[in-house]
Amino acid sequence: MPTTIRPSTGVRPAASPGAEGVGGGFSSALKSALTSVSASQNEATRLQQEVQMENPKVSLEETMVAIQKAQIGFTAALHVRNRMVQAYTDIMNMQV
């Protein structure tokens, strides 16, 4: 049975689950990761301030671990950003 091409009606077909993923796709995963990095940085800053004000409930070890977690998360986000910029540059430099 031959297929015919019909003009577009302006209605976009639903995206396949593989393209967007269950959680909303790459953009939502990236946004979630950046939010998580920001939250860990805010927590590390809060703990730093508590240690500086000599709060006995906050230990120096806990603060240092939080600072290291925030630093590792930020470094990972920076590497992802650099890879995305490099991929964009590579795509833009492709000949058509």
Residue pairs with C-beta under 8 A, 6 or more apart in sequence:
19 25
21 29
23 29
23 32
30 80
33 77
33 80
34 77
36 73
37 70
37 73
37 74
37 76
37 77
40 66
40 69
40 70
40 73
41 70
41 73
41 74
43 66
43 70
44 63
44 66
44 67
44 69
44 70
47 58
47 62
47 63
47 66
47 67
48 63
48 67
50 57
50 58
50 63
51 58
51 60
51 63
